[in-house]
Amino acid sequence: MRVLTLLLWGGAVALPLLAPRAEAQTPRASLRVIVVDQTGAAIVSAAVRVTPQDAAAIDLASNERGQAVLSDLSPAAVQIHVEAPGFAPYDAQITLRRGNNNHTAALQIASLQEELVVTDRDGAASRESSFSTTLNEDDLAGLPDDPDEFEEALRQMAGGDAVFQVNGFRGGRLPPKNQIRQVRFRTNAYGAENHEAGHAFIDVQTKPGMSDWTGNANLGLRDDVLNARNAFAGTRAPEQFRRFSGNILGPLKKERTSFTFNVEGNASYDSQTIVAETPEGRFTGLVRRPVDRAEVTFGVEHALTAKQTLRFEYQHRDDERRNLGVGDFSLPERAFTRESGLHQVRGSLNTILGKAAFNELRVEFRAEDTAQRSVSSDPAIVVIDAFTRGGAGLASDRGLKALDIVNNTDFTFGKHVFRAGARVEAGAYRWLDARNANGTFTFGSLEAFAAGSPTTYTQRLGQVQTSFSQVQVAAYLQDDFRVNRNLSLSVGVREEVQNHVSDPMNFMPRAGFSWNPFGSKTTIRGGFGLFHDWLSADVYDQTLRVNGVDQRDLLILDPGYPDASIGASAVVLPGGRVQLANVDLPASQQFSIGAERSIGNATVQASYMRQDGWRQLRSTNVNAPDEHGARPEEGVGTVAEIASTGKLRANRLYLTGNYRIPQKRAMFAVNYVWSDSKNSADNALSLPADSRNPDAEWGPSAQDIRHRIFTMFNFPLPKGARGNIMSQAQSGLPFTITTGRDDNRDGVTNDRPAGIGRNTERGTWRWDLNARVSRGFGFGGQRTEASGGGATIQRRAGDGEGAPMMMMMERSNDRFRVDFYVQGYNLLNHVNYVNFSGNRLSPFFGLPTSAGPARRVEVGMQFAF
């Protein structure tokens, strides 16, 4: 694999070097691009990219008169791409004549433009120092229609870890596919506006709907009749999938106000396998997991003036899921139900300020309520990696009201493009949590259960409703400037503060560059930056709740069974708590370097990223017994203290490539990610095997997937049909070998054999092949060009206003259209084993106890007008 990768990359670099060069005496041409807005006013510092047929793309910025001038070009066809904050991007293809050539690029305000690609409004730094891959509507059409599966497919394409942004807003559910204009993947983004480190960014832009009314109704059906049997099920697992979505989009006032309305419903169930070893023998079974979800969204976009656009969106969602918590070793009585509701309001105001500045204000408010209820109120009985029965121990109500305000201002000064911005995130939390109120008996093995000898009995005593607020603020400044036609630099700084954390100074410099060595077709990009992470509300809540007085953790070592308190050698420790040390915000530094090369219709990219973190949050039991069994606080159980003492380290190598055949609307994409990720703890609340030696926990992270491979092929089929094939493969997740005993008497049954580290073992590879075939039929006559339903048209600018028009993308021009599809998941029915047991006392030691879904088939249809 390593040799093949090097050969492919070497070939990609070498091929263009072997191409014959043009003769030196060939007459040359010059080009002047004049960038203006709708009124004809010059746009300063617009990003202009000119791509000749036989050379690398040339990037430059428009001057104070809106002009960008190039000389010494070959008289041949060139592509022109222009972007400026607040405007839709501009694309044209012209043929240069010998001598001087002039071309005017008239940019339209983004909200009023019906192009199929738009700027991500992330500033020049994000574009220059980032590798990006873009999916258009044809590419998206081949992905799953179900929103959850659609999101997961995009996440796999990004390499696993990803931050979603929809029209600049973080998080939330993705819009329907037919309302998405473009999806752009970005990596190695060092813009000062970015909080996250080590992630890919997935920017989703929606259509404005200013020209004509369009609508869509989508129905998806899946049933176990068409599915294969799961490897751990005796019979075909019951499954039923019923999904409906519909939306309408159009102008309330043409070129002025648009309206969007979406509705989605999902009434489905799947099945989870149970494989457990009980005193009565092997237990295998299936449990249905019903899901009922309904969602309504509506939005309005209004052009207040020619230079100011307002967008408003409201979303409401109700979600109920039953029989959660069952599967693998957990028997049906462990089930619990989760109900959640969401009200979300988003608004943005985009304003063009004069000729050289743009301001964007985004405001989001959301109110969430989540409740969890156990089906059974019995005490839990856990025989590690054998079986678990009794109640799930969950009884909680959570309420959140959150406000997020972001303001960015882009402006130019000479050759510099600045972005100044600030972000305020505030949340009001209300939590009633009575987890483990009925207690849990933990046994290390089936033999211990048969002897009635639990290792521990734990119970959370008392009931507390916490109520607190959390505020986090960030301010940042970015400067992007072009040194020359081949080199661009960006520098920035970010500062973050958060209440509940004492350190007010969290200074984060960032820097990035983009370089075309000597004007070649290879682009080298890289950057360096410091990042901080937040103290999560979930962690802070535990420190308020479990304070050892109002709510406390009872721990009994060597308890009796079924009455924990009457054991002959029981040690009762009733005062356990969770406490917060004087923590700082977790910090990390990230460095990356990479190269990109275009070869005709193909693009290949390779990049390497290194991330090192310190002050990472982790817990230790500061009341763990010493080698003589004495605890620092006698009569008190586990005291979990959260401190900024952990670290992390991640190395990632990204290799991506894509090849397009525009005339056939075909595209092939492949990416490979190698990762080596280590940290000190799986999460901030997990306790180490030995709290007196917490550094022994340093090892692979719980999500350390060493290898990921993703491929996607979109292609036409006979009779107007289209096909899509996706494959995903990844190496196994790590797991830890344990003894099944609590030899150090700290109350946690996670002891490891001597010399064995955390997460040292690996599961097996997982691999899926998905395929989709669709066929559409149009009827009802043809749309007129003014209706906006046909192809996207743009004028070629080679010889002035009388030049012919250029087809940007072929689309259906039918008034009405019905599309039918069949989609297969895990089409070859490959068994993907998961959840391996690491307990040496378990009858399943070293074995998987479940498998991913077997082959599933979904059929559906879509009606559009």
N, C-alpha and C positions, 0 to 999 in steps of 0.2 A: 504493500500500500504506500509506504513512504517513498520507495523508488519510483513507483508509477506517478505519484504526485509531483516529484521533482522533475521527471521527464516531461509531463504535461506542462508544467510551469516554464521549464526551459524552452520547450517548443513554442509556447505562446510568446516568449520574449524574442526568440531567435528568428521566427518566420518573417516578421516585418523587416528585420535587418537584411534579409536575403533578397527582398524585393528590389527590382531595378529602379534606379533613381532617374528623375527627370533630367534632361540635358540642361546644362548650365545656361545655354543661350536661349532657352524658352522665354518668350516675352512675358512680362509680369503684369500683375494687376494690383490695384489698391481698392480698399473698401472703406466707406464712411457710413456708419450706422447712426441715425439720428433718432433718439428715443424721446417721445412726447406723450402727453396724456390726451384725454378726449377733447380738451379745449385747445390743443396744439402747443401747450406750454412745455418747455424742456424739463425732463426728469434727470436730476443729477444723481450720480453714483449708482445708476442701475447696473446690475450684473449682466454683461453681454458675453455670450459664448459663441464663437464662430468655429465651425468644424469643417475643414476642407475634406475632400474625398481621400486625399493621399497623405494626410498629415494629422498630427494630434490636434485636439481641440485647443483653441486659444481663448483665454479668459482675460477680460479687461473690464473697466468701469467707465461709464459715460462721464464726461467732464462737466464743467459749469455751464456749458451750452447744450448739454444733453448729447454730446457726440462722442463716439468711440471710433478711432481711426486705425486701420491696419494697412500695411504695405507689404510688398514683396510676396504676393500671393499668386498661385497658378490660376490662369483663366479656365475655370472649371466650376462645377456646381459646389456650393457650400450650404451648410445648414446654419441658421441663425436662431439662437434662443436667448430671450431677454427676460429678466425677472427684476421686480422692484417691490418693496414692501407696500401692501395695500392694493396691488394690481395683479390681475391674472397674468400668467406667463404668456409670452408671445413666441411663436415659432413660425419660421418661414424657410423655404428653400429657394435660392436664387442661383443663376448662372453668371459668373463674373466674365466681363469682357476685358480685353486688354485696355490698360489705362485706368482712368478713375471711374469708380462705381459708387453711387449713392443709394441708400435705402432708408426709408422712414419706418420705424416701428412704433405704431400708435397703440399704447397699452390701454386696456379697459379696466375699470374698477373690478376687483375680484368678485364681489357679490353679484354683479350684473353680467358676468361672462358665462357663456354656455360651453366653454372648452372642456375637454375631457381630462385635462391635467391642470393643477393649480399649484401655486407656491405653498410650501409648508409653513411659511412665516416664521421660521426658526432662526432667521438671521444668517448672515454670511458665514459666521464661524462654524455653525453646525454643518453647513453645506461643504465648506472647504476642508474641514478636518475630519469629515465623516465619509465612509463608504455607504452608498445608498443603492437600493434596488427598488424598482417601481413595478407595481402590478396595475394593469389597466382593466377595463370592464370585461374584456374577453378572458383574461387570466382569472378574474374573480368568479366568472360564471361557472367554472369547473369545480369550485370548492363547495363543501357541504352547505345546504340551505339552513340547517338548524343553527341558531346563533351560537350555542355552546360548542358544537363541533367545528363551526366556521372559525371561531376564535382559537380553538386548539390547533387547527391546521395552520393558521398564521403564526402561532407561537412556535410550532415545529419548524416552519420555514425560517424563522428568525434564529433558530439554534437553541431553543428551550427557554431561556430567560428573556423576558421582554416587558417593556412598559408601553401600554397602549395610550394613544392620545387621539381623541375624536374632536376635530375642529379646534385643537389646542387644549381641550379639557382632558385631564387624566382620569383613567378608570371608567367604571360604568360599563353597561352593555353596549355592544356594537350595533350600529343601525342596520336595517335590512340591506342585503347585498345590492338590490337594484337602486338604492339611493346613494351608494358609495361611488364617488367619482374616481378616487385613486387611493391606493395603499402604498406607502413608501416605507421601506426598512432602512434604518440608519444604525450604524455602529460607530463606536469610538467618538461619541459626541462630547466635546469639551467646551461647549457653550456655557457661559457662566449662569445661564438661566436653569441649567439642569441640576437637580438635586441628586439623582441616582448615579451610582457608579457601577461599572461591570455589567450593564444591561444593554441589549439592543432596544431601539425605539421603533415602534410601529405607529406611523402617523396616518390617520384615516381622515380623508376629506370627503364631505358630502356635496351633493348637487344643490344649487340654489333654487331651481325651479321658477325662473322668472319669465319663461317664454310661453309655455302652454301647459294645460292640465294633463298629467299622466298618472296612471295608477297601476296597481299590481296586487294580485291575490295569489298566495302560494299555499299549497297543501302537500304535506309529507306524511306517508303511511309506512309503518314497519310492523311486521307480525312474525311470531316465532315459526309460523308455517314455512317461511322462506329461509330461516336461520339454520345454522349447524349446531350440534350439541357441544357444550362446554366440556373440556377435558376432565373436569372435576365433578360433573353432573351425571347421574345415572340416566336421565332422560333429557330431552330438549328443554331448555330453560324457558319458562313462560315470559313472553315479552310482547308489549303492544305500545306502539308509538303513534300518537295522533297529534300532529302539529298544524296549526293554521296561522297564517299571518296575512295582513292586508294593509295597504298604504295608498295614500293619494297625495299628490304633490302638484302644485301649480300656482299661478299668479292670482292674487286678489286684485292687483292692479299691475298691468304689464310693465316690466322693467322698473317696478317700484316696490311692490310688496308681494311676497310669496307666502304660501301656507303649506304646512306638512302635517299629515295625520297618519299615525301607525297604530295598529292593534295586533297583538300576538297572543295566542293561546296554546297551551300544551297540556294534554291530559294523557299521561303515559305511565307505564311501569316496566321495569326490567327485573331481573332476578340475580341474586347473589348466592354463590355456592357456600356451603358450610362443610368443612372437613375437620372433625374433632375426634379425640380419643377420650372417652368417658369411662368411668368404672364399669358401665354396662357393656362396653365395647365400642367399636368404631361407629361414629355418627356422621352420616352424609345427608345432605338435604339442600333444599332451595327455598328462598324466601323472596316474596315479591316486594319491590320497593316502589310504591306509587309516587308520582310527581304531578302536582296540579299547579299550573302557573298561568297568570294572566297579566298582560302589560299593555298600557295605553300611553302613547306619546304624541304630543302635538307641538308644533313650533311655528313661529312667524319670523320672517326676515324682511326688513324694511329699509329702503334707502332714504334716509332722512334728507340728505342733500346729495349733490354729485360727489361729495368727498366724505360722506359719513354714512355708515351702515350699522343698523341695530339688529341683533338676532336674539330671539327668546325661545326657550324650549321648556316644556313641562313633561315629566314622566312619572307615572304611577305603576307600581308593580306589587302583586301579591304572589307569594310562593309558599307552598306547603309540601313537605316531603315526609313520608312515613316509612317506618321499619329501617331507619338508619341505625348504624352501630352493629348490625348483624352480618356475619360472614366470617370465613376462615375458622377460627376457634370459638367465635362467639355464637351461642345458641339463640334461637328465636326470642326467648324471653328478655334478651338484652336490648331489645328494640327501643328506640325513642323517636319522637316526632319533632320536627322543626318547622315553625311558621314564621315568616318574615314579611314585612311590608316596607315599601319605600315611596317617599314623595321627594322628587328632585326637580329643582328649578335651575336653569342655566341661562345666563344672559351675557352678551358680548357687544361692545361698541367699538367699531373701527373708524378711525378718523385720520384723514390725510391733512397734515399740517403744512401749509405752504407748498413749496416745491421740493423740499428735501427732508421731510420728517413725516413719520407715521406713528400713530398711537393706537394701542390695543388694550382695552379694559375687559377683563373676564371676571364674572361673578357667578359662584355656584352655591346654592343652599340645598341641603338634603336633610331629611328626617327619616330615620330608620328605626324599626322596632323588630326585635327578634326574640322568640320564646322557644324554649326546649323543654320537653316533658318526657320522662321515662314511662314506658308502658307498665313496668313492674316496680313496686316499692320494696322488694326484698333486698337484703344485703347481697352484695356481689361476691361471687366465689371465683377466684382466678387461680387456675392451675397453669402455670406459665407454659405456653406453647403446647398445651394439651386440650383444655376446654375452658370456657368462661360462661358462667350462668348467673342468674339473679338479675337484679335491676341494673340499669345503666348508670344510676346515680346522678342523673341530670335533672335539675329543676331551676330554670333561670329565665329572667326577663331582662332584656337589654334595650335601652333607648339611647339614641344619639341624635343630636342636632348639630350640624356642622356647617360652617361658612368658610368659603375659600375665595379670596380676592387676589387677582393678579393684574398688574399693570406693566406694560412694556412700551417704551418709546424708542423708536429708531430714528436716527438723524445723522446727517453727514457734515463733515468739516474737512474741506480739502480732499485729500485722498483717503480719509478715514471714515468708516461707517461705524457708528456707535449704537449700542443697545444699553439702555439704563432701565432697570426694572425692580420691582419689589413684589413679594408674595406674603400674604397673611393667611394662615390656616388656624381656625378656632373651632373647638368642639366642646359641647356640653354633654356629659355622659351620666346616665342613670343605670345602675346595675343592681339587680337582686339575684343572688347566686347562692344556691343551696346544694352544690355538688357534693357527692359522697356523704350525704346526710345520714344514710342508712348503713354506712360502713362497708369495708371490703376486707375479706380474708384472702391472703395470698399464700399459695403453696408452691414449692419449688418443683414438685414432681407428682406423678400419679401415686407413687408409693407413699409419699408424705400425706397425700389426701386420704388414702386408704387407712393410714395410721392415725388420722385425725390430728396431725401436727402441722398447723400453719406456721409459716415463717414470721408473718406480721399480721396485725389487724390495724387498719387505719380508719379514721372517721373524722369528718369535719364537723365540729360542734358550734352551735350558735348560727344565727342568721342575720346578715347585715345587708342593708341597701346602701350602696355607695353613691355619692353624687359629687362630681368634680368637673372642672373645666381644664382644658389643655390648649395652649396657644403656642404656635411656632411661627417665626418670622424670618424672612430671607430678603436680602437686598443684594443687587449685583450690577456690575458694569462690564461691558464688553467692547473691545475696539478691534475692528477688522480692517486691514489695509493691504493693498497690493504693492509689493516691493517692485516688481516688474511683471512682464507678461507671463513669466514662468513660475513666479514665486508669490504666494500669499501667506500672510501671517495673521494670527489672532491672539490677543492676550485679554485676560479678564480676571475678575476677582469677585468672590461671593462671600457673604457673611450670614451666619445663621444663629439664632438663639431660640431657646425653648424654656418655658417655665417648668418647674420640677427639676431642672438641671442647673447647677450653680455656676458653671463656667459661661460667662457671657461672650467670650472671644473665641470664635470658631472661623478663623480666617482661611479662605480657600482660594489660592491663585490657580489659574488655568491658562494653558497655552496650547496652540495648535498651528499646523502649517500644512500647506499643499504645494507640491513642487513638481513641475514637469522638467526633468533634467534636459537642459539644452533644447527645449522645445520638442522633445520626443513624444511618442504616443503613450508612454508610461507615466502614470501619475503616482507620486509617492506622498502619502499622507500620514500624519502622526500627531501625537500630543501628549501632554502630561497635565495632571491635575490632582488637587486634594479634594476629598469629599468627606461629609459627615452624615451620620444616620440619626434618626430620632429615637427617643425613648418611647416605646409604644404604649398606648392607653391600656391595653390588656395587662401588660406587666405592672404598670403603676397601680392599677386597680387592685391587684393581688396584695400589694404592700399596704394598702388602706384597709382591705377586708380582713386578711388573716393577720391580725396584730397581736395575737396571743391572749386577748382579753374578750373583745366582742365576738370574734370568731377565731377559732384555734383548731389545730390539728392534733387529734388524739393518736398516739402511737403506742401499740402494745407489742412488745417483742415476745416471741414464743407463747402466743395466746392459747387459751383453750378453744375448743370447737364443739358445738356451735355457740357456746357462751364464752366470749373472748376473755372475760374477767376472771374465770375460775380455773385457768390453767395453773398447773402445779408450779411452773417456773415463770409465770407471766411477769413482765416488767412493764408497768403502766407509766407512760410519759404523756401527760395531757396538755402541755402548754406550747406545742409547736407553733411557729409563726413564719411569715415571709417579711423580710425587711430590705430596705434599699440603702446601700452604702452611699457615700458622697460621690456620685457617678458623674462622668463627663459624657458628652456626646461621642459615640463611637466614630473613629476616624479611619480613613484609608487613603492611600495614594495609588494612582493608576497611570500606567504608561502604555502606549501602543504605537506600533509602526506597521505600515503595510504598503502594498503597491496594487495598482489597478491598470489593466491593459485592455484596449479595445482592438479587436481584429475583425473588421467587417461588421457583421451583425452579431458577433459574439463579444462578450465581456468576461474577463476573468479577474478575480480579486484574491489577494492573500494578505492576511494581517495577523499580528501577534499582540496579545494584551497581557500585561502583568499587573496584578493588584495585590497590595500588601496592606493589611489592616491591623490596627492596635486599638486599645481601649474598647474592645468588643465586650458586650454585656454577657455575663455568665453567672451561674449560681454555684455556691458551695454551701455545704452544711457546716456552719461555724460552730455547731454544738455536737459534732461527731465525736464518738468516744476515742480515747487514745489507745495505745497498745495494751493498757491495763483495764480497759473498759470504762474509765472515768470520763464523764462529760464536763466541759467547762461550766455549764449551768445544770446543776443536779436537779432532777425532777422535771426537767423540760426536755421535750422531744426534739424533732428536727427544726433547726433555725436556718432556713434557706436565705442566704444573703446574696443580693444581686450587686455585682461590682463591675467596674470597668477594667478587668484584668485579662480578658481574652484577646486572642489574635486570630487573623485569618491570612491565607495566602492563596492566590488563584493564578494559574497560567492557562491561557486559552489561545488556540490557533484556529483561525477561520479560513477556509478555502471555499470560494463560491465561483460559480460560472453560470452564464445563461446565454442562450442563442435564440434569436427570433427570426422568423420568416414572415415579414409584415404582409406580403401579398397573399399569403395563405392563412394569416391569423394564427400562426403556430408559434409555440414557445417551449423551450426546454430549459429547465433550471435544476441545478444541483448544488448542495452545500455540504460541507464536512466540518465538524467542530471537534477538536481534541481539547480536553479539559483536564486539569489536575487541580482540584480544590481541596484545601485543608482548613480546619478551624479547631477551636478549643471546646466547642459545645454545639449540640444540635439546635438548641434554642436557649433563650435567656433564663428559662425556668427549669431546665433539666439539670439534675444533680449528677456529679461524677461518680464513678465507681469507688473512688477513694478521695474524700474531701480533704484529707491531709496531704494529698499529692495531686492536685487538680491538673497540673501540667502534663500528667500522664494521659490526659484525654486528647492531646493533640493528635489529630489523624484526619482521614478523609471525611469530608462533610457528608451528611445524610443524603444529599442530592448530587453527589460527585459521580456524574456519568462521564466516563472517559471518552467515549466515542459516540457521535451522532452523525447520521447520514440521512439526508433528505433529497428526494428527486421529485420533480413534477414535469409532466409533459402534456401540453394542450395541443390538440391537433384536429383538423377537419376530417370527417368521414364521408363516404358516399351518400348521395341523396339528401345533402344538406344537414346531415347530423354532425355532432361534435363529440369528441372524446377527451377524457382527462384521466391520466394515470398518476397516482401519487404513491410513493413508497417511503416508509420511515423505519429506520433501524437505529438501535442504541444498545450500548453495552449495559451489563447488569448493574443495579444499584448495590451499594455496600451494605453489609450487616455485621453485627458484632457477636463474637463468641462469648457466652457467659456460662457460669458454673451452675446456675439455678439455685444458689444459696446466698445467704447474707452472712458471710463469715466475719466481716468486720463490724457487725452489729450496729450499723448506722441506720437501719430501718428501710433501706432500699435494696431490693433483690436484683442487683445489676452487677454483682462481682464478676470479674473476669479471671481466667486462669493466669498463673504467673507468666509474665513475658508476652501476654497477648494484648494488643492495643485495641482502640475503638475503631469499628468499621473496617476491619482488616479483610473480611471475606466478601465475595462478590456473587451475585446471582447470575443467571444466564442472560444471553442476548435476547432482545425483543425485536420483532420484525413484523411489519404490516404492509400489505399491498392493497390499496383502494383504487377503485375505478368507477368512472361515471360516463354514461352515454346519454345525450340529450338530442331531441329533435323538435324543431319549432315549425309552426304553421301560421302563416299570416292570412288575414282576410279583412273585408270591410273597405277595400279600396286603398289608395295611397295617400299619405300625408302630403301636404304642401310643404315647401321649404320653410315657410314662415312659421309653421307649427312647431318646428324644432325637433320633429321625430325622426328625421332622416340622418344622413351622415353629417359629421361635423366638417364644415367647409371653411377653408381659409385661402386667401388670395396669394398666388405666387407673385413675388415682387421683383422678378428678374428684369423686366423691361417696362415698369411703370404701371399705371392704373389699368391699362388694357390687358394685362397679362392674364393667362388662364387661371382657373381656380384649382386648388390642390386638395385632394381628399385626405383628411387626417386619420379617419378610422371608418371602416365600413360598418354600418348599423342597419337594422331592419327599418324599412320605410313604410311598413304596413300600418294601417290604422289600428287594427287589433291583432293580437298575437297570442297563441297558446303554445307553450313548451311543455313537453313531457320528458321525464328523466327516470333513469334507473341507476342507482348507486350501490355499489358493493363495498363493504368494509371488511378488512382482513379476508380478501377474496380467495386466497389460497388456503384459508383455514389453518394457518400456522399457529401452533400452541405456544403462547408466550407465558412462561412460568414467572410468578411473582410471589412475594412474601415468604422468604426463606427463613427457617427457624435456626437460631444460633444457640439455643439452650441445650447444653450437653445432656441434661436429664430428660429432655423431651423425646417422645417416640418419633417425632418428625425431625430430629436434629439433622441439619444439613439439607433438608428437603423443602420443596415448595409446597404450599398449602392452597394455592389458588392459581388461576390463570386468567389472562385478559380475555375480553370477549371473543367468542368464536365468530365464524363468518355470519355477517348480517346483511340483509338486502333491504333497501328502501326504495319505494316508488313514489313519484309525486308529479305534480303539474303546476304550472304557473300561467296565469292569464294576465296580460298586460295591455294597456291602451295608451 
